[in-house]
Every structure is written in structure tokens, then in C-alpha cells.
């Protein structure tokens, strides 16, 4: 095996492992917010208000994700992708372990929820900067004609992270009583992150810098203010990028956090059952993500986005009609089918964002579009969904919520401008001596 091929495989492995660990940390928080945080950190508010406050802490982290994206984007465009990725993974690990060690409200009073929010904010900063770097490392190392497929590796880290998070919670809840789980069992998934972070840092530290950035460095084509260039010269791409992610992120957080809580509190199913149902959805999401990425290399990103967004719109109402039966087989069917449009609107995202923004400002543009799409899409999706069910008395109000976000994403898909395949490849490789990269301009890298 050539050194170049070995390095590419190392990059893909690092992207997959790193984002899996990063999102495992992010998702165990989301799971715990629905299962235990309301009782342990917001107990004076009562069961319903405590749950809403717990879900609100999920959304709080999204508020700082744009800041994380801006900071990481600036550093990544100025100084390189690799170092930023090591830093974001380390920050996520520290804040996650901190949650696992945090005293509850019964021990330290109001300081407990305050510290919980602080640690969640640090997770948000990390998550805001993580994705853009991992996505670009994969896409910028990819051979021509396989950018979608290579870019799917950091995308796969999300459903795999969800799968591992639900699996760990399922195992711990199965080995402990309800009282033990509330007392100390919930901490195990957070503390287990120490091992995962150590492995992830070791793998990422061995990865070479992106070849596109190396050429930028050699030709001194980096920008001193990449965010300003994005805002002033690429506002259309930024707005479209935000819209492309809104429905996907909202739907993803319903699967990650809301559906489990809805099943246990409203439908009366056990936590273990709902975690297994969530695992089935994560598996479907992962396979659909990989399929979407490979398909987009053949037929284009826009067509795959269109199919996925329409499928999400169509499945919005059958999803909760099937969930409300409380029949486990039908509920598995509901989330497995739900995972398909999730993957079809996610697998090609890394390549799509890389093809939207020129190399000198790509990290900034991709990270900001991703972070703002997450804020407007998934930030308060579990909270709003729980509120809608409480106010309207029907889960179909959540279906309507999904449909509205799907229509917004559909508008972004229709507004998306996609270059021909050969032109896309040249654009991703393009490294100018000065000024933004023009579509079709190539670099010296073959």
C-alpha cells in the first residue's frame, strides 16, 4: 500500500472515530436530559417543568455553536484543520467528564444546574468547531469522483455515536435498578468518555494536514479575515447551506432526545425498549447516510437532497401515527423509515459544503452554515416538541413542526446551485494566489 493511500485511510479512520466520539459525548447528554437530568438538577420545578428545563439545556448549547464554528473556522483557515480537530475533541472530552462528576441539586443546590449549563456550553463550542474540520479533512483528501463517499465518514460518526450512546445507556440501565441508575449509574456513560477521548486523540494526532490547506500555506493564499469574506462575498451560499441542514438537524434531535422521552412518559414504555427503538433508527440512519453519499457522487448532491427532503415531508405524519400505537414492531418501523430521509439529507453534506465555499474560507463557511442550521433546526426541537404535545394534546403537532422545517429545507434545495461534476472537483482543489477561488480554477495538485 502506498504512503498516500495509507494516509488517506488514516484520515478517514480519524474522521470517523473522532466524530463518533465527539457525538457520543454530545448524545449521552441529550439522552440523560430526557431520562434523569430533570429529576437530578431541576427537581424544584416539578416533573413537567423540570423536563422542559432539562430539554432547554440541550438548546442552550446550540446558542454558542456558531461561536465555536466561527472560532474554529478562523483558526482552521488560518493555521490548519488538524490542530483545531485535536483541540475540539479535547474540549468535548473535558466537558463531558465534568458532567459525569457534577454534584446534583440535592448536594449543592442551584450551583448544580448552573454548572451543568456551563459544561453544556463548552460542549456546544466544541461541537460547533468539530464538524467543519472533520468534513473538510475527509473531502480535501478524497480522490476525484469520490468526494461524497469520503465525506460520509464524519457523517457516519453521528448515527454511530447515537448507536453507541444508546447502547451504553441500555447496558447500564439494564444492569442497575431505577434507584441505582438515578444515584450513580447515569454517570458511567459520561466517565467512560475518558477512554474514548484518549483513543481519539491518539488517532487524530497522527493524521497529516489537509493537502488543500498545505498548498494554501505554501502559496500564502490564506485569508486574514475568512469570516468577513464569507459574509460579504458568499451570502447566498451561506443562506442555502443553513437551510439545507435545518430539517435534518431538527429531525435528528427528535430521534436522539424526544422520541425516547415521549415513549417512556407519554406511551408508558420502558426506557430499555425506547433505547432499542432508537438504536434501530440509528442503524437505518447510518446505512442511508452511506448510500446517499455514494449516490450523490453519481447523480449529484441536489437530486439526493431533493429525494430525502420530500421523503421527510411525506413521513412526518405517519411517523407519529405509528409511534402512538405503542406497538413495538410498528414503532421500530416508524423510526427505521424515519432514518432513511435523515440519511438522504445528511450523507452528502460534507461534500456539498466543501463545494460551496472556496478553499481559503472553506472551514469558516462550512462551520458557520452548519452551526446556524443547527441553531435554527435542532436547538430547541425536543423542547418545542414536548411543549407542542402538552399544549395541543396530540403528537401530530410535532408532525406539523417537521413538515414546516422540511418545507424550509426544500426551498433551500431548490435554490441550490450545483456545478457539473468536473467543475466541482476543480473548485474543491482550487487554490488561488489572490482573491476567491473561481469556479473551474484548478490548483497545482493533481
C-alpha positions as a printed NumPy array, in Angstrom:
array([[  0.   ,   0.   ,   0.   ],
       [  1.381,   3.421,  -0.972],
       [  2.092,   6.042,   1.664],
       [ -0.548,   8.311,   0.132],
       [ -3.25 ,   5.637,   0.267],
       [ -2.246,   4.744,   3.826],
       [ -2.507,   8.387,   4.842],
       [ -5.951,   8.741,   3.239],
       [ -7.201,   5.691,   5.118],
       [ -5.778,   7.118,   8.311],
       [ -7.636,  10.387,   7.661],
       [-10.922,   8.562,   7.075],
       [-10.424,   6.483,  10.203],
       [ -9.593,   9.561,  12.256],
       [-12.646,  11.417,  10.912],
       [-14.945,   8.511,  11.669],
       [-13.537,   7.706,  15.107],
       [-13.198,  11.346,  16.119],
       [-16.721,  12.397,  15.164],
       [-18.161,   9.204,  16.656],
       [-16.542,  10.008,  19.999],
       [-17.452,  13.696,  19.742],
       [-21.104,  12.92 ,  19.08 ],
       [-21.222,  10.069,  21.563],
       [-20.362,  12.694,  24.183],
       [-22.957,  15.094,  22.796],
       [-25.684,  12.443,  22.593],
       [-25.284,  10.916,  26.042],
       [-26.087,  14.375,  27.341],
       [-29.21 ,  14.504,  25.159],
       [-30.285,  11.061,  26.376],
       [-29.629,  11.925,  30.017],
       [-31.578,  15.168,  29.673],
       [-34.694,  13.186,  28.872],
       [-34.091,  10.382,  31.361],
       [-32.582,  11.84 ,  34.558],
       [-31.49 ,  15.491,  34.475],
       [-34.971,  16.865,  35.152],
       [-35.117,  14.921,  38.426],
       [-31.498,  15.431,  39.477],
       [-30.795,  19.051,  38.535],
       [-34.215,  20.73 ,  38.204],
       [-36.234,  18.877,  40.839],
       [-37.73 ,  22.014,  42.491],
       [-39.571,  22.794,  39.243],
       [-41.624,  19.603,  39.311],
       [-41.731,  16.743,  36.767],
       [-43.096,  18.601,  33.711],
       [-41.297,  21.921,  34.148],
       [-38.135,  20.064,  35.173],
       [-38.225,  18.056,  31.943],
       [-38.748,  21.208,  29.874],
       [-35.849,  22.912,  31.679],
       [-33.672,  19.852,  31.047],
       [-34.527,  19.905,  27.34 ],
       [-33.805,  23.645,  27.307],
       [-30.201,  22.943,  28.311],
       [-29.847,  20.969,  25.056],
       [-30.851,  24.077,  23.143],
       [-28.574,  26.37 ,  25.16 ],
       [-25.513,  24.637,  23.732],
       [-26.652,  25.465,  20.206],
       [-26.561,  29.167,  21.01 ],
       [-22.757,  29.035,  21.258],
       [-22.258,  26.612,  18.367],
       [-21.951,  29.48 ,  15.855],
       [-19.249,  30.974,  18.086],
       [-17.455,  27.617,  18.083],
       [-17.835,  27.44 ,  14.317],
       [-16.519,  30.976,  13.822],
       [-13.551,  30.444,  16.141],
       [-12.623,  27.042,  14.729],
       [-13.242,  28.231,  11.184],
       [-10.945,  31.213,  11.607],
       [ -8.199,  29.106,  13.182],
       [ -8.693,  26.286,  10.693],
       [ -8.497,  28.585,   7.661],
       [ -5.52 ,  30.467,   9.106],
       [ -3.454,  27.738,  10.764],
       [ -4.756,  24.365,   9.578],
       [ -7.502,  21.771,  10.069],
       [ -5.564,  19.192,  12.086],
       [ -4.707,  21.187,  15.203],
       [ -8.251,  22.518,  15.546],
       [ -9.659,  18.991,  15.404],
       [ -7.395,  17.853,  18.246],
       [ -8.468,  20.87 ,  20.334],
       [-12.219,  20.377,  19.77 ],
       [-12.047,  16.71 ,  20.721],
       [-10.114,  17.529,  23.906],
       [-12.612,  20.258,  24.882],
       [-15.561,  17.916,  24.365],
       [-13.893,  15.243,  26.491],
       [-13.159,  17.583,  29.398],
       [-16.708,  18.98 ,  29.491],
       [-18.307,  15.525,  29.183],
       [-16.296,  14.012,  32.027],
       [-17.123,  17.148,  34.026],
       [-20.843,  16.383,  33.682],
       [-20.215,  12.854,  34.934],
       [-18.508,  14.231,  38.062],
       [-21.021,  17.008,  38.731],
       [-22.883,  17.046,  42.092],
       [-26.68 ,  17.202,  41.812],
       [-29.165,  19.783,  43.097],
       [-29.642,  17.765,  46.284],
       [-25.936,  18.199,  47.066],
       [-25.078,  21.787,  46.103],
       [-28.391,  23.467,  45.274],
       [-28.694,  25.946,  42.421],
       [-24.984,  25.715,  41.647],
       [-25.665,  22.271,  40.135],
       [-27.873,  23.383,  37.212],
       [-25.636,  26.443,  36.677],
       [-22.534,  24.268,  36.334],
       [-24.463,  21.84 ,  34.123],
       [-25.308,  24.68 ,  31.737],
       [-21.673,  25.89 ,  31.727],
       [-20.407,  22.434,  30.784],
       [-23.119,  22.133,  28.136],
       [-21.99 ,  25.454,  26.666],
       [-18.438,  24.098,  26.384],
       [-19.832,  21.063,  24.564],
       [-21.596,  23.445,  22.193],
       [-18.396,  25.347,  21.411],
       [-16.644,  22.057,  20.665],
       [-19.462,  20.698,  18.507],
       [-19.636,  23.964,  16.552],
       [-16.   ,  23.677,  15.534],
       [-15.684,  19.916,  15.198],
       [-17.773,  19.082,  12.177],
       [-16.312,  21.535,   9.67 ],
       [-12.746,  20.378,  10.206],
       [-13.546,  16.655,  10.111],
       [-15.675,  17.081,   6.994],
       [-13.051,  19.11 ,   5.13 ],
       [-10.177,  16.794,   6.076],
       [-12.098,  13.906,   4.522],
       [-13.276,  15.737,   1.401],
       [ -9.974,  17.51 ,   0.704],
       [ -8.066,  14.218,   0.912],
       [-10.556,  12.448,  -1.375],
       [ -9.763,  11.375,  -4.943],
       [-11.887,  12.859,  -7.698],
       [-15.292,  11.273,  -8.13 ],
       [-15.42 ,  10.059,  -4.51 ],
       [-15.801,  13.268,  -2.516],
       [-19.318,  12.36 ,  -1.394],
       [-18.274,   8.884,  -0.265],
       [-15.151,  10.061,   1.577],
       [-17.092,  12.941,   3.093],
       [-19.615,  10.5  ,   4.529],
       [-17.153,   9.194,   7.107],
       [-17.523,  12.126,   9.525],
       [-21.269,  11.996,   8.815],
       [-21.386,   8.34 ,   9.844],
       [-19.917,   9.375,  13.193],
       [-23.283,  10.921,  14.122],
       [-25.537,   7.83 ,  13.836],
       [-22.729,   5.61 ,  15.154],
       [-22.277,   7.983,  18.1  ],
       [-26.027,   7.745,  18.73 ],
       [-25.861,   3.965,  18.431],
       [-23.015,   3.712,  20.956],
       [-24.621,   6.236,  23.331],
       [-27.953,   4.387,  23.349],
       [-26.13 ,   1.063,  23.674],
       [-24.153,   2.219,  26.712],
       [-27.253,   3.686,  28.376],
       [-29.19 ,   0.494,  27.595],
       [-26.462,  -1.649,  29.155],
       [-26.112,   0.497,  32.276],
       [-29.888,   0.791,  32.809],
       [-30.22 ,  -2.979,  32.367],
       [-27.551,  -3.717,  34.988],
       [-28.844,  -1.291,  37.613],
       [-32.119,  -0.709,  39.406],
       [-34.001,   2.517,  38.808],
       [-32.698,   3.892,  42.109],
       [-29.102,   2.903,  41.294],
       [-29.361,   4.424,  37.826],
       [-30.571,   7.735,  39.27 ],
       [-27.998,   7.631,  42.065],
       [-24.815,   6.792,  40.136],
       [-25.49 ,   4.657,  37.044],
       [-26.168,   7.621,  34.742],
       [-22.609,   8.862,  35.382],
       [-20.933,   5.8  ,  33.835],
       [-21.514,   6.776,  30.164],
       [-20.006,  10.217,  30.852],
       [-16.959,   8.873,  32.68 ],
       [-16.436,   6.188,  30.021],
       [-15.688,   9.066,  27.659],
       [-12.174,   9.282,  29.154],
       [-11.181,   6.07 ,  27.384],
       [-12.773,   7.065,  24.086],
       [-11.215,  10.526,  24.067],
       [ -7.754,   9.053,  24.691],
       [ -8.128,   6.759,  21.689],
       [ -9.487,   9.562,  19.518],
       [ -6.697,  11.992,  20.373],
       [ -4.055,   9.369,  19.604],
       [ -5.571,   8.675,  16.176],
       [ -6.089,  12.323,  15.26 ],
       [ -2.625,  13.384,  16.328],
       [ -1.113,  11.027,  13.727],
       [ -3.081,  12.46 ,  10.79 ],
       [ -1.381,  14.689,   8.221],
       [ -2.703,  18.148,   7.39 ],
       [ -5.166,  18.595,   4.513],
       [ -3.309,  18.813,   1.151],
       [ -5.507,  21.733,   0.096],
       [ -4.522,  23.695,   3.199],
       [ -0.853,  22.761,   2.743],
       [ -0.964,  24.281,  -0.719],
       [ -2.687,  27.357,   0.675],
       [  0.147,  27.679,   3.181],
       [  2.862,  27.231,   0.57 ],
       [  1.313,  29.749,  -1.803],
       [  0.408,  32.154,   1.006],
       [ -3.193,  32.222,  -0.18 ],
       [ -4.762,  32.223,   3.282],
       [ -7.155,  34.984,   4.353],
       [ -6.607,  37.161,   7.423],
       [-10.379,  37.552,   7.921],
       [-12.064,  34.476,   6.361],
       [-15.409,  35.101,   8.094],
       [-15.691,  38.554,   6.525],
       [-15.061,  37.088,   3.082],
       [-17.83 ,  34.52 ,   3.65 ],
       [-20.348,  37.14 ,   4.786],
       [-19.585,  39.683,   2.06 ],
       [-18.759,  37.51 ,  -0.939],
       [-20.727,  34.303,  -0.325],
       [-24.   ,  35.232,   1.431],
       [-26.161,  33.139,  -0.922],
       [-24.103,  30.006,  -0.306],
       [-24.268,  30.642,   3.439],
       [-28.066,  31.017,   3.469],
       [-28.579,  27.933,   1.293],
       [-26.189,  25.938,   3.488],
       [-28.133,  26.938,   6.601],
       [-31.428,  25.909,   5.028],
       [-30.104,  22.568,   3.815],
       [-29.366,  21.485,   7.388],
       [-32.393,  22.796,   9.288],
       [-34.885,  19.964,   8.739],
       [-32.252,  17.264,   9.066],
       [-30.945,  18.581,  12.382],
       [-34.434,  19.044,  13.796],
       [-35.451,  15.512,  12.809],
       [-32.192,  14.096,  14.137],
       [-32.739,  15.59 ,  17.575],
       [-36.255,  14.211,  17.692],
       [-34.748,  10.747,  17.23 ],
       [-31.904,  11.45 ,  19.643],
       [-33.762,  13.025,  22.552],
       [-37.518,  13.499,  22.165],
       [-38.818,  10.146,  20.929],
       [-37.232,   8.231,  23.823],
       [-38.808,  10.553,  26.38 ],
       [-42.137,  10.568,  24.548],
       [-42.234,   6.785,  24.561],
       [-41.458,   6.464,  28.275],
       [-43.515,   9.356,  29.662],
       [-46.475,   9.511,  27.299],
       [-46.796,   5.986,  25.893],
       [-45.685,   4.185,  29.051],
       [-42.955,   2.016,  27.541],
       [-39.761,   1.125,  29.367],
       [-36.536,   3.069,  28.926],
       [-34.796,  -0.07 ,  27.628],
       [-37.445,  -0.563,  24.95 ],
       [-37.211,   3.021,  23.753],
       [-33.411,   2.918,  23.674],
       [-33.564,  -0.195,  21.485],
       [-36.043,   1.532,  19.177],
       [-33.637,   4.468,  18.974],
       [-30.809,   2.064,  18.099],
       [-32.879,   0.698,  15.199],
       [-33.333,   4.251,  13.912],
       [-29.614,   4.967,  14.245],
       [-28.714,   1.874,  12.186],
       [-31.136,   2.904,   9.446],
       [-29.782,   6.457,   9.52 ],
       [-26.203,   5.192,   9.175],
       [-26.865,   2.958,   6.173],
       [-28.915,   5.671,   4.458],
       [-26.089,   8.174,   5.081],
       [-23.561,   5.949,   3.349],
       [-25.932,   5.232,   0.454],
       [-26.729,   8.932,  -0.009],
       [-23.057,   9.866,  -0.154],
       [-22.217,   7.274,  -2.804],
       [-25.366,   8.058,  -4.78 ],
       [-24.57 ,  11.777,  -4.763],
       [-21.206,  11.047,  -6.423],
       [-23.135,   9.543,  -9.33 ],
       [-26.221,  11.738,  -9.71 ],
       [-25.246,  14.971,  -7.939],
       [-25.855,  16.339,  -4.445],
       [-29.006,  18.309,  -5.264],
       [-31.002,  15.349,  -6.542],
       [-30.277,  13.313,  -3.413],
       [-31.219,  16.252,  -1.172],
       [-34.481,  16.63 ,  -3.096],
       [-35.457,  12.975,  -2.673],
       [-34.536,  12.982,   1.01 ],
       [-36.356,  16.208,   1.839],
       [-39.544,  15.1  ,   0.079],
       [-39.365,  11.747,   1.894],
       [-39.021,  13.545,   5.239],
       [-42.035,  15.693,   4.411],
       [-44.133,  12.656,   3.422],
       [-43.167,  10.61 ,   6.51 ],
       [-43.768,  13.402,   9.058],
       [-47.339,  12.326,   9.872],
       [-47.073,   8.517,   9.521],
       [-44.128,   8.677,  11.947],
       [-46.192,   9.696,  14.973],
       [-49.318,   7.838,  13.91 ],
       [-47.241,   4.641,  14.125],
       [-45.466,   5.677,  17.328],
       [-48.787,   6.385,  19.033],
       [-49.891,   2.773,  18.584],
       [-47.35 ,   1.833,  21.314],
       [-46.853,  -1.364,  19.307],
       [-43.109,  -2.029,  19.396],
       [-42.963,  -3.539,  15.89 ],
       [-44.792,  -0.565,  14.375],
       [-42.646,   1.862,  16.359],
       [-39.483,   0.211,  15.033],
       [-40.914,   0.512,  11.522],
       [-41.639,   4.202,  12.157],
       [-38.077,   5.108,  13.207],
       [-36.357,   2.833,  10.672],
       [-38.2  ,   4.532,   7.819],
       [-37.578,   7.898,   9.516],
       [-33.839,   7.174,   9.401],
       [-33.87 ,   6.931,   5.605],
       [-34.669,  10.605,   4.835],
       [-32.347,  11.556,   7.684],
       [-29.506,   9.82 ,   5.848],
       [-30.561,  11.102,   2.434],
       [-30.315,  14.682,   3.678],
       [-27.063,  14.096,   5.549],
       [-24.677,  11.74 ,   3.76 ],
       [-23.617,  14.233,   1.059],
       [-23.434,  17.257,   3.355],
       [-19.639,  17.324,   3.784],
       [-19.045,  17.318,   0.037],
       [-21.854,  19.815,  -0.569],
       [-20.455,  22.396,   1.849],
       [-16.897,  21.902,   0.58 ],
       [-18.161,  22.564,  -2.958],
       [-19.964,  25.742,  -1.873],
       [-17.031,  27.706,  -0.458],
       [-13.539,  28.381,  -1.908],
       [-10.557,  26.823,  -0.156],
       [ -9.216,  29.907,   1.706],
       [-12.521,  30.43 ,   3.571],
       [-13.983,  26.917,   3.395],
       [-13.64 ,  25.996,   7.077],
       [-15.305,  29.264,   8.119],
       [-18.121,  28.993,   5.578],
       [-18.898,  25.337,   6.198],
       [-18.724,  25.636,  10.001],
       [-20.917,  28.735,  10.154],
       [-23.563,  27.305,   7.803],
       [-23.603,  24.075,   9.785],
       [-23.791,  25.785,  13.184],
       [-26.539,  28.248,  12.223],
       [-28.532,  25.478,  10.546],
       [-28.291,  23.529,  13.798],
       [-29.441,  26.525,  15.867],
       [-32.475,  27.172,  13.68 ],
       [-33.254,  23.488,  13.217],
       [-32.41 ,  21.286,  16.172],
       [-31.505,  23.632,  19.025],
       [-34.859,  23.579,  20.773],
       [-36.557,  20.786,  18.816],
       [-37.022,  18.447,  21.834],
       [-38.223,  21.347,  23.997],
       [-40.65 ,  22.688,  21.386],
       [-41.913,  19.193,  20.608],
       [-42.628,  18.468,  24.279],
       [-44.35 ,  21.849,  24.576],
       [-46.466,  21.261,  21.456],
       [-47.666,  17.892,  22.743],
       [-48.513,  19.402,  26.115],
       [-50.432,  22.357,  24.633],
       [-52.228,  20.607,  21.766],
       [-52.671,  17.178,  23.318],
       [-51.599,  15.464,  20.102],
       [-48.286,  14.32 ,  18.672],
       [-49.468,  15.34 ,  15.206],
       [-48.483,  18.892,  16.165],
       [-44.889,  17.626,  16.151],
       [-45.523,  16.135,  12.707],
       [-46.638,  19.578,  11.529],
       [-43.443,  21.02 ,  13.029],
       [-41.366,  18.53 ,  10.999],
       [-43.32 ,  19.408,   7.855],
       [-42.678,  23.153,   8.261],
       [-38.925,  22.636,   8.636],
       [-38.93 ,  20.227,   5.67 ],
       [-40.56 ,  22.904,   3.505],
       [-37.866,  25.407,   4.506],
       [-35.154,  22.907,   3.581],
       [-36.975,  22.157,   0.329],
       [-36.778,  25.85 ,  -0.578],
       [-33.017,  25.759,   0.104],
       [-32.623,  22.656,  -2.083],
       [-34.458,  24.324,  -4.96 ],
       [-32.273,  27.445,  -4.569],
       [-29.082,  25.375,  -4.523],
       [-26.711,  25.923,  -7.465],
       [-24.775,  22.815,  -8.353],
       [-21.765,  22.78 , -10.653],
       [-21.127,  19.957, -13.14 ],
       [-19.064,  17.109, -11.672],
       [-15.73 ,  18.052, -13.258],
       [-16.153,  21.679, -12.271],
       [-16.96 ,  20.69 ,  -8.674],
       [-13.723,  18.714,  -8.447],
       [-11.66 ,  21.625,  -9.779],
       [-13.375,  24.022,  -7.378],
       [-12.577,  21.919,  -4.304],
       [ -8.929,  21.638,  -5.379],
       [ -8.71 ,  25.302,  -6.421],
       [ -6.089,  27.319,  -4.522],
       [ -5.667,  30.912,  -5.771],
       [ -2.68 ,  33.195,  -5.44 ],
       [ -5.071,  36.002,  -4.529],
       [ -8.799,  36.565,  -4.433],
       [-11.536,  33.965,  -4.034],
       [-11.23 ,  30.753,  -5.99 ],
       [-13.174,  30.911,  -9.191],
       [-15.36 ,  28.017, -10.259],
       [-13.372,  25.766, -12.501],
       [ -9.959,  27.098, -11.42 ],
       [ -7.531,  24.303, -10.587],
       [ -4.511,  24.086,  -8.363],
       [ -1.157,  22.514,  -8.952],
       [ -2.351,  19.453,  -7.045],
       [ -3.437,  16.746,  -9.47 ]])
